[in-house]
Amino acid sequence: MRLDPRHRQAWLNLAIAESHRGRSTQAEGIVRRLLERDPGLAEAHNLQGVLYLDQGMAIEAVASFKRAVGLKPLRADHHFNLAMALELSDRRDDAIQAYRRFLELASLDDPGRTAVQQALRRLGAAEAGR
C-alpha cells in the first residue's frame, strides 16, 4: 500500500485496527511510514509508544511518548501514556509528575482520572485524592 500523506488519520486508524487484531508488525510498519513522512505527527509517536508498551519495551515507549508530549503538550492522553511508561520504567517521580499533568489537562469527566488517582495513591503521592 502507498501511504498518501493527506490521509494521515485514516492511516492511524488502520494502524490501531491492525494492532487490535494482533497484527503488531503491520501496525508498526504503518506508524513507521507515517513518521518517515511526517515526523511531527504527535498521534503517530503516541501510537508508536503504545505499540512499544504492548511489547514490554517501556524505555522505548517513554521516548515515543515524550516526543508526542513535546509536539502536543496539551493532550492529556499523551501525558497519561507517558506516565504509565515512566512508572513501568521505575521512574516514580517522573511518573507522578506526568500523572499530575494529566489531571491538570483532562476534563473532569475523563474516565482516566480514576486510574490516575489510583496510580498516584499506589506511588505514594500525597494529594492523590484531589
Backbone torsions as a table, in degrees:
resi	resn	phi	psi	omega
1	MET	NA	141.3	176.9
2	ARG	-95.0	131.7	-177.2
3	LEU	-87.3	115.4	177.5
4	ASP	-92.8	116.3	-175.5
5	PRO	-62.7	-16.1	178.4
6	ARG	-74.1	-12.2	-175.9
7	HIS	-118.7	44.4	-176.4
8	ARG	-58.1	-44.6	-177.6
9	GLN	-63.6	-38.9	177.8
10	ALA	-62.6	-40.7	178.6
11	TRP	-66.9	-39.1	175.9
12	LEU	-62.0	-43.7	179.1
13	ASN	-62.6	-39.4	177.2
14	LEU	-63.8	-42.0	178.5
15	ALA	-62.2	-41.1	177.8
16	ILE	-63.2	-44.6	179.4
17	ALA	-61.9	-43.1	178.4
18	GLU	-61.0	-41.8	178.5
19	SER	-62.3	-44.1	-179.6
20	HIS	-65.9	-26.6	178.0
21	ARG	-86.5	5.4	178.6
22	GLY	81.2	16.9	-178.7
23	ARG	-105.8	66.6	-175.8
24	SER	-60.2	-40.5	-178.1
25	THR	-60.4	-42.8	178.8
26	GLN	-66.4	-43.1	179.3
27	ALA	-61.0	-44.9	179.8
28	GLU	-62.4	-39.6	179.1
29	GLY	-62.8	-42.4	178.8
30	ILE	-63.7	-45.8	-179.4
31	VAL	-63.7	-42.2	179.2
32	ARG	-60.0	-44.4	179.1
33	ARG	-65.6	-39.6	176.9
34	LEU	-58.8	-45.4	-177.5
35	LEU	-70.8	-29.6	174.7
36	GLU	-64.3	-39.9	-179.3
37	ARG	-77.9	-36.0	-175.5
38	ASP	-143.6	82.8	-178.4
39	PRO	-65.3	-9.8	178.5
40	GLY	-94.6	13.7	-178.5
41	LEU	-86.3	94.3	-175.0
42	ALA	-56.0	-40.9	-177.4
43	GLU	-63.2	-33.6	177.5
44	ALA	-70.0	-39.4	176.0
45	HIS	-63.8	-40.2	178.9
46	ASN	-62.6	-45.7	179.1
47	LEU	-64.8	-38.2	176.5
48	GLN	-59.2	-41.8	177.0
49	GLY	-62.1	-41.6	177.6
50	VAL	-61.0	-43.7	178.7
51	LEU	-62.9	-39.7	176.0
52	TYR	-62.7	-44.3	178.8
53	LEU	-60.0	-41.2	178.8
54	ASP	-59.0	-26.2	179.9
55	GLN	-95.8	3.9	-179.7
56	GLY	76.4	21.8	-177.6
57	MET	-103.8	71.4	-173.0
58	ALA	-64.8	-37.9	-178.3
59	ILE	-64.6	-44.2	177.2
60	GLU	-65.2	-37.4	178.6
61	ALA	-62.4	-42.4	178.8
62	VAL	-56.3	-46.2	-178.9
63	ALA	-61.3	-43.6	179.6
64	SER	-65.7	-44.1	-179.8
65	PHE	-65.9	-35.5	177.0
66	LYS	-63.4	-39.1	176.9
67	ARG	-64.2	-42.3	179.2
68	ALA	-61.8	-45.4	179.4
69	VAL	-64.1	-40.1	179.1
70	GLY	-63.0	-34.4	-179.3
71	LEU	-81.2	-34.8	-179.6
72	LYS	-136.9	77.1	-173.6
73	PRO	-67.9	-11.2	-179.6
74	LEU	-98.7	7.1	177.9
75	ARG	-87.2	108.1	-177.9
76	ALA	-58.9	-40.4	-177.1
77	ASP	-63.0	-32.1	177.7
78	HIS	-66.9	-38.4	177.5
79	HIS	-67.4	-39.2	177.7
80	PHE	-59.7	-48.9	-179.5
81	ASN	-64.6	-40.3	176.7
82	LEU	-60.4	-44.5	-179.5
83	ALA	-60.0	-44.3	179.4
84	MET	-61.7	-43.6	-179.8
85	ALA	-65.5	-39.7	176.9
86	LEU	-63.4	-42.6	178.3
87	GLU	-61.7	-43.7	178.8
88	LEU	-66.7	-21.7	178.0
89	SER	-91.2	9.6	-179.5
90	ASP	60.5	36.8	176.5
91	ARG	-110.5	70.3	-172.3
92	ARG	-52.9	-53.6	-175.5
93	ASP	-63.0	-41.5	177.8
94	ASP	-65.9	-38.3	178.4
95	ALA	-63.6	-44.0	178.7
96	ILE	-59.4	-44.8	179.7
97	GLN	-60.6	-43.2	-179.8
98	ALA	-69.0	-38.4	176.5
99	TYR	-62.9	-42.3	179.0
100	ARG	-63.9	-38.9	178.0
101	ARG	-64.3	-38.5	175.4
102	PHE	-56.8	-46.8	-178.6
103	LEU	-62.4	-34.1	177.6
104	GLU	-66.6	-35.2	-173.1
105	LEU	-94.2	-29.1	-173.2
106	ALA	-72.9	148.1	175.4
107	SER	-66.4	157.5	-177.4
108	LEU	-63.7	-24.0	-179.8
109	ASP	-99.5	10.7	179.4
110	ASP	-64.9	125.0	-178.6
111	PRO	-64.0	-18.3	178.6
112	GLY	-71.6	-17.1	-177.6
113	ARG	-58.7	-41.4	-179.2
114	THR	-63.2	-46.3	179.4
115	ALA	-61.7	-38.5	-179.8
116	VAL	-68.4	-42.2	178.1
117	GLN	-62.5	-38.8	175.9
118	GLN	-65.3	-40.9	179.2
119	ALA	-63.7	-42.2	179.3
120	LEU	-63.5	-39.6	175.7
121	ARG	-64.2	-44.1	179.8
122	ARG	-59.3	-36.1	-178.5
123	LEU	-85.8	-2.8	176.6
124	GLY	81.5	21.9	177.7
125	ALA	-78.0	123.3	-170.9
126	ALA	-60.3	-39.2	-174.9
127	GLU	-95.1	32.2	-178.4
128	ALA	-58.7	-29.3	-176.4
129	GLY	-78.6	-4.6	-177.9
130	ARG	-62.2	NA	NA
